[in-house]
Amino acid sequence: MHSSSVADAPPVREPLHAPVAHLIRAGIVEGVHYGSVVVLDADGEVAFQLGDIEAAFYPRSALKPLQAVAMVRAGLALDGELLSLAAASHSGEERHLAGTRRILEIAGLSESDLRNVPDLPLDPVVRDAWVREGRTPSRPAQNCSGKHAAMLCTAKLNGWSLDDHLDPAHPLQQAIAEAVEDLTGQRVAHVTVDGCGAPLFSVSLHGLARATARIVTAAPGTPEARVADAMREHAEMASGSGRDVAALMRAVPGLLAKDGFEGVQVAALPDGRAIAVKIADGASRARVPVAAAALARAGVDPALLTAFAGEPLLGGGRPVGCVRAVRALDPVPLLSCV
């Protein structure tokens, strides 16, 4: 599995996180979110860092673009909306469910072949409507179903076994691990099971940013470029209506962005500038403003990022503060808290 061109695996240690976001109420810091942030310049060099960018961690769904690249390298012939869905943490809208079924149909399979866990839709509005209609958790509704359908499709077209395709020793998962190593430039030494049931490989935050930069700067027509183009053109298929990651890609021209559970965010610009964020406590309210501040550090026009710069804090139903990036990351704040 290991290539001679990759470096050693990231070290396993308790991450040395630093403060990355403050909860500010009426001018006083009421709470602190810890985490780590890395910003890469267009040459792939570290332009800014906070916390621990080299420790091993699990990137959760932020790994999906890398997994999709691996499947396209292995012959997966999807493009457009369906390829975007293969890299998605989708909201469970009907278009996502229909797309998952279309991927399966391409391989002559059905939703009964899916091996991800059944779940209700990720989007709370869609989920509430689902429950009101008396619908129960299903595999297509689970937010990783597009990836799982694509995994089955890839295994089928290669003549690999389907029943054990989620085993880390399966040829499909070995191909994914090799792609993760190739893109991050680091050896994969640890694997676990993600919430959806698929293998999840450890990386470093630095390696994740590097991999995403390599995806967006790849030559046209390559598997990397196909995945990046699909996700950017069909941002809502890779996430959902009203999702912050889709809005961010729409707001910043050429940006590829992917979120992951437990406070992970990665993004890269067409010239290779990239950022990666891990919020130690997994809080999404800190993930978005910290990612926006990191993108400003990378040179994105702050005017494009103000909508993502802070999570409002309410008191008595009116704004009294916000959650925003720390001054060490955001010295000229993108957002002034009340």
C-alpha positions in Angstrom: 0.0 0.0 0.0 2.8 2.4 0.8 4.6 4.4 -1.8 8.3 5.2 -1.5 7.5 8.8 -2.4 5.5 9.5 0.7 6.9 10.7 4.1 6.4 9.0 7.4 3.0 8.9 9.0 1.9 11.8 11.1 2.7 11.3 14.8 0.0 10.1 17.1 -0.1 12.4 20.1 -2.5 14.6 22.1 -2.8 17.5 19.7 -1.3 20.8 20.9 -4.3 22.9 20.0 -4.4 26.6 20.5 -7.3 29.1 20.9 -8.8 29.7 17.5 -12.2 31.3 18.2 -13.7 33.5 21.0 -17.3 33.7 22.1 -17.7 37.4 22.8 -20.7 38.7 24.8 -20.9 42.5 25.0 -17.2 42.9 24.6 -16.1 40.3 27.0 -14.6 36.9 26.1 -17.1 34.4 27.5 -15.8 31.3 25.9 -12.9 29.9 23.9 -12.8 27.3 21.2 -9.4 25.5 20.8 -8.2 24.0 17.5 -5.6 24.1 14.8 -5.3 26.0 11.5 -2.9 25.8 8.6 -2.7 28.2 5.6 -0.6 27.2 2.6 0.6 29.6 -0.1 0.5 28.9 -3.8 3.9 27.1 -3.6 2.6 24.7 -0.9 4.6 26.3 1.9 3.1 27.0 5.3 2.2 30.7 5.3 0.4 30.6 8.7 -0.3 28.1 11.4 -2.0 27.9 14.8 -2.0 24.9 17.1 -0.8 21.5 15.9 -0.9 20.9 12.1 1.3 17.8 12.1 -0.5 15.4 14.6 -2.5 12.5 13.2 -6.2 13.1 13.2 -9.3 11.7 11.4 -10.6 14.2 8.9 -14.1 12.6 8.7 -16.0 13.7 5.6 -13.3 16.2 4.6 -11.6 13.1 3.2 -14.3 12.5 0.7 -12.7 14.5 -2.2 -9.6 12.3 -1.8 -11.8 9.1 -1.8 -13.6 10.3 -4.9 -10.3 10.9 -6.7 -9.2 7.4 -5.8 -12.4 6.0 -7.3 -12.1 8.0 -10.5 -8.5 6.8 -10.8 -9.8 3.3 -10.5 -12.2 3.8 -13.4 -15.3 5.3 -11.9 -16.9 7.1 -14.9 -19.1 9.6 -13.2 -19.0 13.4 -13.8 -21.1 16.4 -13.0 -23.8 16.1 -10.4 -23.2 12.4 -9.7 -19.5 12.8 -9.2 -20.2 15.7 -6.8 -22.6 13.4 -4.9 -19.9 10.8 -4.7 -17.9 13.3 -2.6 -20.8 14.6 -0.7 -22.1 14.9 2.8 -25.5 15.6 1.5 -28.6 17.0 3.2 -30.9 14.2 2.3 -33.0 16.2 -0.2 -34.9 14.2 -2.9 -32.3 15.1 -5.5 -29.6 13.5 -3.3 -31.6 10.3 -2.9 -32.4 10.2 -6.6 -28.8 10.7 -7.5 -27.7 7.9 -5.2 -30.1 5.5 -6.9 -28.8 6.6 -10.3 -25.3 5.8 -9.4 -26.4 2.4 -8.2 -28.4 1.8 -11.4 -25.3 2.5 -13.5 -23.7 -0.6 -11.9 -26.9 -2.7 -12.1 -27.4 -2.4 -8.3 -30.1 -1.1 -6.0 -30.3 0.6 -2.6 -30.6 -2.9 -1.0 -26.9 -3.3 -1.9 -25.8 -0.2 0.1 -23.9 -1.0 3.3 -23.9 2.4 5.0 -25.9 2.8 8.1 -29.6 3.8 7.7 -30.4 7.3 8.9 -32.7 10.3 8.7 -31.8 13.2 6.4 -29.0 15.5 7.7 -30.9 18.7 7.0 -33.2 19.5 10.0 -36.0 20.9 7.8 -35.9 17.9 5.5 -35.6 15.6 8.5 -38.7 17.1 10.2 -40.7 16.8 7.1 -39.6 13.2 6.7 -40.7 12.3 10.2 -44.1 14.1 9.8 -44.7 11.9 6.7 -44.0 8.8 8.8 -40.8 7.9 6.9 -38.2 5.9 8.7 -34.4 6.0 8.5 -33.0 4.6 5.2 -29.6 4.1 3.7 -30.1 6.5 0.7 -31.1 9.3 3.2 -27.9 8.9 5.2 -25.5 11.8 4.2 -22.7 9.5 2.9 -24.9 7.4 0.6 -23.5 9.0 -2.6 -20.0 7.9 -1.6 -21.2 4.4 -0.7 -23.0 4.1 -4.0 -19.9 5.2 -5.8 -17.8 2.7 -3.9 -20.1 -0.1 -4.9 -20.0 1.1 -8.5 -16.2 1.2 -8.5 -15.9 -2.3 -7.0 -18.4 -3.7 -9.5 -16.7 -2.2 -12.6 -13.3 -3.6 -11.4 -14.7 -7.1 -10.8 -14.0 -6.8 -7.1 -16.2 -8.5 -4.5 -19.1 -6.4 -3.1 -20.0 -8.1 0.1 -16.7 -7.1 1.8 -16.0 -3.9 -0.1 -15.8 -1.9 3.2 -13.0 -4.1 4.6 -9.8 -2.0 4.8 -8.0 -4.9 3.1 -10.3 -4.9 0.1 -8.7 -3.7 -3.2 -11.1 -0.7 -3.3 -10.0 0.5 0.1 -6.4 -0.2 -0.6 -6.7 2.0 -3.7 -8.3 4.7 -1.6 -5.5 4.5 1.0 -2.9 4.7 -1.8 -4.5 7.8 -3.2 -4.6 9.4 0.3 -0.9 8.7 0.7 -0.2 10.1 -2.8 -2.2 13.3 -2.3 -1.2 14.1 1.3 2.4 13.0 0.8 2.2 11.1 4.1 2.0 7.4 5.0 -1.4 6.1 6.2 -0.7 4.3 9.4 -4.1 4.3 11.1 -7.5 3.3 10.0 -10.8 3.3 11.8 -14.5 3.1 10.9 -16.3 6.3 10.1 -19.9 6.9 11.3 -21.3 5.7 8.0 -19.4 2.4 8.1 -16.7 3.1 5.6 -12.9 3.0 6.5 -11.5 6.3 7.6 -7.8 7.0 7.2 -5.7 9.2 9.5 -3.9 12.2 8.0 -2.4 15.5 9.4 -4.1 18.8 9.0 -1.0 19.9 6.9 -1.4 16.8 4.8 -5.1 17.4 4.2 -4.5 21.0 3.1 -1.7 19.8 0.8 -3.9 17.1 -0.7 -6.7 19.5 -1.5 -4.3 22.0 -3.1 -3.1 19.2 -5.3 -6.6 18.3 -6.3 -7.5 21.9 -7.4 -4.2 22.4 -9.3 -4.2 19.2 -11.2 -4.2 19.3 -15.0 -7.6 19.5 -16.7 -9.2 16.1 -17.3 -7.3 14.3 -14.6 -9.3 12.5 -11.9 -8.4 15.3 -9.4 -9.6 18.0 -11.8 -12.8 16.1 -12.5 -13.7 15.9 -8.8 -12.8 19.5 -8.2 -14.9 20.7 -11.2 -17.9 18.6 -10.2 -17.9 19.8 -6.6 -17.5 23.4 -7.5 -20.1 23.4 -10.3 -22.6 21.4 -8.3 -21.9 22.7 -4.8 -25.4 21.9 -3.5 -25.1 18.3 -4.7 -22.0 18.0 -2.6 -23.8 19.4 0.4 -27.3 20.8 0.3 -29.6 23.9 -0.1 -28.6 26.6 2.4 -25.5 24.8 3.6 -22.5 27.0 4.6 -20.0 25.0 2.6 -22.0 25.4 -0.6 -22.5 29.1 0.1 -18.8 29.6 0.6 -18.0 28.0 -2.7 -20.5 30.2 -4.4 -19.1 33.3 -2.7 -15.4 32.8 -3.5 -14.7 32.2 -7.2 -13.0 28.9 -7.9 -13.0 27.7 -4.3 -13.2 24.0 -3.5 -14.4 23.5 0.1 -15.4 20.4 2.1 -16.5 20.1 5.7 -16.4 17.2 8.0 -18.0 16.2 11.3 -16.1 17.2 14.5 -15.2 20.7 13.3 -13.2 19.9 10.2 -13.0 22.3 7.2 -10.7 22.3 4.2 -10.6 24.6 1.2 -8.4 25.4 -1.7 -8.2 28.1 -4.4 -7.3 27.4 -8.1 -3.7 28.6 -7.7 -3.1 26.1 -4.9 -3.5 28.3 -1.8 -5.2 26.2 0.8 -6.5 26.2 4.3 -7.5 23.4 6.8 -9.2 23.8 10.1 -9.9 21.5 13.0 -12.0 22.7 16.0 -11.0 20.6 19.0 -14.5 20.3 20.5 -16.1 19.7 17.1 -18.2 22.9 17.2 -19.6 24.0 13.9 -20.2 27.5 15.2 -16.5 28.0 15.4 -15.6 26.1 12.2 -17.2 28.5 9.8 -15.7 31.8 11.1 -12.3 30.3 11.7 -12.3 28.9 8.1 -13.3 32.4 6.8 -10.5 34.1 8.7 -8.0 31.5 7.4 -9.2 32.2 3.8 -8.7 35.9 4.5 -5.1 35.0 5.7 -4.7 33.2 2.4 -5.5 36.4 0.5 -9.2 36.0 -0.3 -11.0 39.4 -0.5 -12.5 39.9 3.0 -15.6 41.4 1.4 -16.4 38.0 0.1 -16.2 36.4 3.6 -18.2 38.7 5.9 -21.2 36.5 5.7 -19.2 33.6 7.2 -17.1 35.7 9.7 -19.1 35.2 12.8 -21.9 33.2 14.5 -24.4 35.6 16.2 -24.8 35.4 20.0 -28.3 36.4 21.2 -29.5 37.8 24.4 -33.2 38.4 25.0 -33.7 37.6 21.3 -31.3 40.3 20.0 -27.6 40.2 19.0 -25.3 40.8 22.0 -22.1 39.3 20.6 -20.7 36.6 18.3 -18.3 33.8 17.9 -15.4 34.9 15.8 -11.8 34.0 15.1 -9.1 35.0 17.5 -7.0 38.1 16.8 -3.9 35.9 16.2 -5.7 34.5 13.1 -7.8 37.5 12.3 -5.9 40.7 13.3 -8.3 43.0 11.5 -11.5 41.3 12.4 -13.8 40.4 9.5 -16.7 41.0 11.9 -17.1 43.4 14.8 -19.1 41.8 17.6 -21.8 43.9 19.2 
